[in-house]
Amino acid sequence: MDHERVVRDVTVRLPMASTALEACQWTVSALARHTPATISILLGVHDSLRCVAASGAWQVFSTVPAQAGSDDSGTPRRDQQRSIVARVYGSGEPAVVPDVTADPDYLPVRPDVTAEICVPVRDRAGRPLGVLDLQWSGPVETERWRRTAQRMADRLGARIATLGGPPAESRSEKLLRHTAAMTSAPTDWDLMTAAIAAARDVSALAAAVLVLPGPREPRLGTPTGTPGALEARMRAELAEAGPAALARMIARAHRHGSAYTLGEEGHPPTADYLPLTRAGARTLVAVPVGPTEGGGVLLVADERLLRPDPTTVNLIELLAGQAWICLDRLRTLARLREQASSDPLTGLRHTGPFGQRIASATPGRTALLAIDVDGFKDVNDTYGHQAGDQLLVGLARALEGALRQGDELYRTGGDEFVAVIEVSRPEEAVRIAERLTAAARRTGRTISVGVALPRPGESPERTLRRADQALYAVKRDGRDGVHLSAA
């Protein structure tokens, strides 16, 4: 094999390439005439490597993560190994793999591949632009081909840099990237951040604000990070305009659909959007979010006088639809988690969250109040379980009302409750317990309460056991009272 000829044949047309994509495709086509290897060129786009030219395989990986995924501690996940191409792109060092079966990072593109050579594509300053990857299914002079591949990659990289760098990310690729970010958002705040970033990026406009439905009236979505100047002014004007103005914007979007400005001077804005023009917005895209009943609106704006095209508006509509689906999913999951951690009868949190709460009890400051309803069995036996349930619900509301802001009440059994409160001294816990017994009497029932504060080094289970023992002491003394466990 005349490797000098390979380099000449591959690089002779590079100066004529008018785009980076064309330069990569010519390189692959010319190189394929000299070797049966599977060839691919991948260029870096955001956090991925995108395959822009390939030959010799029935299927290639279109995009490859540039880095391995990691768990919450930052440790790379075993199910997301860093591929050989990502390894080379990240390190800037070539990789020669004589036996791909021995490398856990190999990406299988053909079942018969035995060896792989991957070299970085760099600009003249040595910055990585992507990789040139070759895979063989037969014998190969790995060192000769590594040197040849690197020479070709260096010339390709110089040409790509001259042409302005790798191809820009297309709008469809942006949409896919942002959709993935919204889908994986773990919280409402993360979702709003992703949706706002997506709207700005896809539209190329400066500011985006979500107006969402609230329990009673529309509200502005939580600001994400530090908003730009226009976005900050928009939020201020919308907040000053008030819920009625927000409701009109939502109603307009849902009644008539998405709308956008034409970028023409001298035309007055619709009255509903006056708060935005006062903020300095001269370009506006307004897109409905969610259903007609209970939905919101996404407002994307710029201080410049621009002319958004209908395709851009369509993409923002897709983003808004995806954002609402993701928001609805997060809220559904939150409701399910709340239901799973709450007592279905009283609505109080039950034993699961209670165990987590007492595990974080502070010695000397977190008091546990074990509560038992006096004579509850007699109510059930005399009047039936429905009457017993009604008693528990009414008592739960009364006890909640007697607690302070921040105190927590759990139902841990049939007629058993535990309050977890923060106090500065034991006497304060006793006073709160006495408030609970007084609240119970006002419902026509009585309760017995045992109080205990965690000792240094004591397990939460032991503290709760002492509170129960104090409760039984009240029962022995005639019920309807409070007893403090010895410190």
N, C-alpha and C positions, 0 to 999 in steps of 0.2 A: 504494500500500500504506500503510495507516494503522498505523504501527509502534507507536503508543501503545496501540492496541487489541490488537495482538499481545501486547504485554507484559501488559496487563490480563487477557486471556483465558488466557494461559499461567500466570500467577501467582495467579489468583483462588482456585484450589483448594489451593495449596500449604499454607496453614495447617491444612487438614483432613487432610493426609497423616499417617498414623500411623507410617510407617516411611520410611527413606531410599529404599528400593527403590520404594515407592509414589510418593514425590515425584518420582523420576526418570521413572517410567513415565507419570505424569500430564503432566509437562513435555513429553515427547516426543509424546504423543498430541495434546495441545492445539496444539503448535507445528506438527505435521504438517497441521493444518487450514488453515494460512495459507501454506504453502510446499510446493512439490514436492520440496524438497531431501531428500537422504538424511540422516537425523538419528541421532546416537548419543551416548550419555552413558557415559563410562568413568570409573570410580572407582579410586583407588589402593589396592592390596592387596599388602603386602610389596613385592617388586621388580617388580610388574606392574601394568598398568592393566586392569581387568576391565570388559567391556561389560555394563551392567546394564539398559539400555533402548535400543531402536533401532527405526527404521522406514525404509521406502523402499528396501530393498536385498534382493536374493535371498539374499545371504550377508554376514555381518559377522564381524569378527575378535573372538572371544570374549575372549582375553587378548592383551595387547600388552606386550612388554618395556618397562619404564620407562626403561631405559638400553640403549645399544648394547653388544654384546659386545666384548671386547678380546682381543688376543693376549698372550703372556707379557710383553711389554715395556710393556703398558698402552695400546698404540695401538688405536683402534677398528677392528674388523674390517670390511672392505669388504662381506662377505656379511651383515652385521648392522647396516645403517644404522639410525640413530635415527629413528623415525617422526615425523611432524608432531605427532601427539597426545602422544608422549613428550617432544618438544621443548618443547611448550607447557606440559606438566605440570611439567617440570623447571625451566624458566625463569620460569614464572608470567606470561609475556608472550603476548598473543594472536598468532595467525598468520593473515595474509590471503594466499592463494595464488591469484592470478587465472588461472594456467595450471599445472595439476597436472603436466603432462608435463615442465615445466621444473624440478620439485622432486624430487630423487632420494629424498626421505624419504616420498613419498606412498604410502599403503597403498591398493591398488586394491580397491574394493568393488563398483564398477560400471564397465563398459567405456566408458560414455558421459559420465563425470564430467569436467567442465572446470575448475571452480573449487572452492576449499575455504576455509572459515572455521572456525578452531578457537580457542576461548577457554577460559581456566582457570576451574574451579569452585573458589572459595575460601571459607574460613570468614570470620567477621567480623574475625579477626585477620590475614587475608591469607594464611593457610597453605593450600597447594594440597590439595584433596580429590580432584580429577579434572579432566575436561575435558568441554565441550559441543562437538560437532563437527558441522558442516553441510557437505554437498557438493552442488553444483548441476551439472546437465547442460545448462544454458542461461544466458542473460544474467542477471546479478544485480548489484544496487547493493551492491558489497562493503562500502563504508564505512558505509552506513546499517545493513546487516545485522550488521556487526561490533559497532557500538554497541548494537544491540538484543539481540544474542546475549549480550553481556557483562552487560547489565542483568539478563537472565533468569538467567544463570549465577550472578550475585552473590546474587540472591534465593533461588535453589535452594540455593546453598552455605550461606546463613544458616539455611535450614530444615533441611538435613541436619545441620548442627552442633547445632541445637536438639534434634534427635532422637537425638543421641549419636554422630554421625559415620557414615561409610560402613558398609554391612552387614559384619558379622563374617565372617571366612573360615570356610566350612563345613568339616566334617571330611573330606569327599571332596576338597575343594580342598587341604587340608593334606596328605592322603595323596598326592595327585598331586605336590605341590611336593617333599615329602620323598623320594618315589620317584625323581624326577628327580635330586635331589641325590645319592642313593645310586648311581644308574646312572652318573653322571658322575664319581664319586669316583676319583681316580687311584691311590690307595694304600690299603692295609689300614687305616692309621690314619685317613685321611679318611673311609673307609667306616664305621668304628666311630663316629667323631664324628657322622656323619650319621644313623646308625641310633639311637644313644642320644638325640640331639636329637629325632628323629622319635617315638620311643616316649614321651618326656616330653610332647611337644607334643600328640600325638593323644590320649593318655590323661589329660592334665592332672594327672598324678602327679609327684612331686618328683624321683624317682631312678630310674635304670635301670642295670642291670649285665648284661653278656653273659658267660656261661660257655661257653667254646669247647673243642673237643677239641684235645689236644696230641699230640705224637709218641708219648708214653708214657702220659700221664695228663691229665685235664681241667685247664684253667687259666682264670684270670680274664682277660677281654679287657683290652687296654691302656686305662688311664684316659684319657679324652678331655678335654683342657683341665683346668680346676680343678673337681673334683667338689664338689657341695654337701655340707653336713654329714651328712645321712642317707646319701648315696651313699658318702662316705668311711668312715663307720662300717660300712656293709654290706660294703665291700671288705675292711676290716680283719677283720671277723668271719669272712667267707668264707675269707680267706687263713689265718686261724688254725685254722679247722675242717679244712682240708686237702683233698687231692685226693679222698679217699674220700667225704667229704660232698658235694663238687661232683658226683661221679659219681652219687650217689644222687639228687640233684636232677635231673640230666639224665635218668637212667633213669625217674624218676617222670613227668616231662613227656612223654617219648616213649612210655611204656607206656600212659598214661591220657589224654594230650592236654592241652590248655590248661585252666587252672584259675584261679579268682579268689575273693577273699573277699567275703562278703556285708555287711560293715560292721556286724556284730552283736556286741555286747558279751558277755563272759563265756564265750566258746567257746575252748578251748585250741587252739593251732596244731598242725599235723601235725609230727611229730618231725623230718622232713627239713628243715623251715624254721625250726627253733629258732635257728640263727645269725642269721637275718634279724630275728626278733623281739627277740633280744638287742641288735641294732643300733638298735631303735626302730621297725621297720616294723610298722604296724598294718593297712595295706591292701596287698595283693599280687596282681599278675597274673603268672602263670608260663606262658610260651609256648615250645613246642619250636622249635628252630632247626635246619634241615637234616634229613638222613635219620636214621632210627632208629640205624643203625650209623655212628658217626663224627659225630653231630650234637651240638648244644649246647642251651642254654636261655637265654631272655631273661627277666630278672626285673625287673619294674617295680613300684615301691613308693612308699608315702607314710607319713609319721608320723601323718597324720590318719586317723580312722576313716571311710572312705568306702565307697560301694557302686558299684563299676564296673558298667556295664550290658553285656549280651552284645554289643551292636554295637561298643562300644569294644574289647572283647576280640577280636572278629573283625578289626577294623582293625589291631590290634597283630599278629595272626597274619599278615595280608597283608604288613605291614612286615617281619616276621621272615623270611617266605618270600622277599621281594625282597632283603633283606640277604644271605641265604645264596647266592642266585643270583649277586649281584654279587661276593661274596667268592670264590665258586668260579671266577668269570670272571677275577678279578684273579690268583688263584693259578695258573690255567691259563696265563694270559699270562706270568706270571713263569717258569713251567716252560719255556714255549716260548722265552722270551728266553734262559734259561740254556742250553737245548739249542742254540740258535742261536749262542751265544757260547762253547760248549765243544767240545772235541775228543771225538767219540763213542767213541773207543777208550780213551783214558786218563782222560777226565773233566776234564782240565786245560783252562783257558781257552786260546783260540788267537789267531790273528793280529789279529782285529778288536779285542778288548779290549786286546791287547798294544800296538797302535798308540796307543790312547787313553792307556794308562798311561805309556808312555815320553815322550809329548808333554808330560807334567807333571813330567818328571824335574828334580830340583834339582841345579844345577851343584855339583860337589864333594861331594855327599852321596848321590846315587842311583847305585848301581853296577849295571851290566848284565853279567850272566854268560852268555856264549854257550857252550852245551854241545853236544857232539857225541859220539855213542856210537861207540867204537872198534870197527872190524871188523864193523859191523852188516850190511853187504852180504854178507859171507861167511856170516852166520847165515841170511839169507834164501835165498842160493843153495844152501846145504848142506842146511838143514832145512825150508825152505819158509816162506811168509809167515805161516802160523799160529804157528809158533815165534817168528818175528820179532815178531809182535804181542804174544805172551805176554811176551817179553823187555821190550818197551817199557812194558807195563803194570806189570810188577814193578819196573822201573827208576824209573818215574814215582813209584810209591809210596815207594820208598827215598829218592829225592831230596826229596820232600815232607817226609819224616820228618826229614831232616837240616837242613832250613831252620828258621829261627826263626819265632815268632809274628809275623805281619804281612808276612813275605817272600812273594813271589808267584812262581809257576812257570808258564810257558807252553810249549805245544808249538807250534813255528813251522814245522816241516817233518816229513819222514818220521822221521828219527832226530835231529832238532835241537830243542833246548829253549833257553829263555832264562829266567833267574831275574832278578827285579828286586828289589833289596834297598836299604834305607836304612842308611848307615854314617856314622861320624864321621871316618874316615880310610881311605885306600886299603888299608892293611895289614889292616884288619878285613874288607874284601871278599875279600882273598886267603885269610884264614883260613876264611871261609864256603865259598869255592870248594874248599878242601882238604877240608873236611868232606864236600862232595858227592862228591869223588873217592873218599874212604874208604868212603862209603855204597855207591857203585857197586861197589867191589871186593868188598864183602860179599855182593853178589848174584851174584858170579862173572864180572862184566864190568868193563870200564874205560871211563872217559870222559876227554875232553880239554876244558879249560875256559879260555876267554879272558875277561879282566876289563877293563872300561873304565869310567871315571867321566866324566860330561859336563863339558866345558870351558865357561867362560862364553861365551855367544853361539853355542855349537855346536848344530847341529840334532840331534834324536834319531836320525835316520837315520845321521848321520856318527858319532855315538857308537857305535851298533850296528855300523857298519862297522869301527871300530877294535877292538871286542870280537871280531869275526870274524877280523880279522888276527892278534890275539893268540892266538886258537884255532888258526889255521893254524901259528903258530910252535910251539905245543905238538906238533902233528902232525909237523912237520919234525924235532923233537927226540926223537921216538920214542913219542909219545902218552902217555896216563895221567899227566896233570900239569896244572899251572896256570901261566898267564902273564899278567902285568899289563901293559896298554898304557901307554906313556909318558904322563905327565900333560901 
